[in-house]
Amino acid sequence: MAQKKGPLSERKYRTALATNLRMSRAQGIDAVIEKHRLDALIAPTGSPAWPTDLINGDHYLGASSTPAAVAGYPNIQVPAGHVHGLPVGISFFGRAWSEPALFRFAYSFEQATKHRRPPRFLPTLRLPA
């Protein structure tokens, strides 16, 4: 399917790429950071992890990584706790070349909260009814 789209040099692709970069960078992340005089953006990484469901598949509910991924900007995730024994994360993302600040923020959060737990296998979960 990807090969049928044509080469990356086609005008349609280059126009879509330029639009995505403009909207995710100058009119997206950069605009929000500048308007509100922020050092970074912080958001839940996504929904809590879900148990394996061999019948229905994954229960993906969304994530905050898309804006940084489309912009090509840094995004650091660290543990933020657990919901019913399943891990949740928090994401720190910002402008291009903001990695030093993001590392400081993520590390400080991780050290202050101590939410990281070693991974383990849970044969069953006690989920609310």
N, C-alpha and C positions, 0 to 999 in steps of 0.2 A: 504494500500500500504506500509506503514511504517513497519507493522508487517511482511510482506513478505520479507523484507530486511534481517531479521535475527537478532540475538542478538548483542549487542554492544561489545561482547567479541570475535566475529569472526575475524579471521586474516585479511580478506579483509577490514573490517571496521577500524580496528586498523592501518592498513597500510595507508589507505586513510586519517585518522585523523592525523597521524604523518606527512604525506606529506603536508597536508594543514597547519598545525601548523608551520612546518619548513619554508614553502614558505611565509607565511603571517607574521611570526615573524622574525627569524634570517636572512632570505633572502628577506624579505619584509620591513616592517615598521622599524625594528631595523637597518637594513642595510642602509636605506635612511637617517635615523636620524644620524647615526654615520658618514656616508660618508660626509654629508653636515654640520655636527656639529650643528644640530638643537635641539631645546627644544620641538618642537611639529610640527605636520603637520596641515595645515588649508586648507579646501576645501569647495566649495558650498555643502550644505547638499543634495540638489537635485534640480530638476526643480521647478519653482514656483508651488504653489498649483494650482489645476485645478478645474474648476466648475464641479458640478455633471452632468454627462451625462447619463441619464436614458436609452438611446438607445445604445450607443457604449461602455459604461463603463468608467473605469479610463483611464487617459492619462499619465500614469507613464512613465517617460523618463530616469530613472536611478538615482543613488544616490552615495554618497561617503562613506556610512556606512559599506559596505561589508568588506574592508580590516580589519578594527578594529574588526568587529563582528567575522570574521573567526579566527582572532588571539586571541580573548577574551580580547582585550585591551579596555581601556576607550575611550569614544567618547562623547563629550558634544556639543549639538546644541543650538544656540541662534538665535534670529531674526536678519536678515541682511538687511531688507528693504522690499519693495513691488514692484511688477511688475503688472501694470494695476489693482492695488488694492488688489492683491493676495500676501500673504506672501512668502518670501524666507528666507532660513536660511543659517547659516555658521556653519561648524563643526570643532571642535578642537579635534584632537586625537593624541595619542602618545604611548610610550612604556608602558609595565606593570608597575603599581604603580606610574604613572605620574599624577594621579588625582589632587594633590595639585597645580601643575603648570598649568594644564588645567583649573581648576577653576579660577585661577588668570587671565589667558589670556581671558577666556570667559567673566568673570565679567568685566574686563577692557574694552573689546570691547563693551559689552552691555552698560556700563556707558558712554563711549565716544561717541557712535553713537545714543543712545536713539531711536533705531529702533522699539522697542517693542510697539505694540498697543494692546489694549484689543480686543479679538475676537468679531466679529459682524456678523450678518446675512446680506448677500447681495442678495436681490431678483433678481437683474440683474447685469450684468457687461457690461462695454463699452470696448469691445476688438477691436483692429485695424482690418480693413478689409483685 
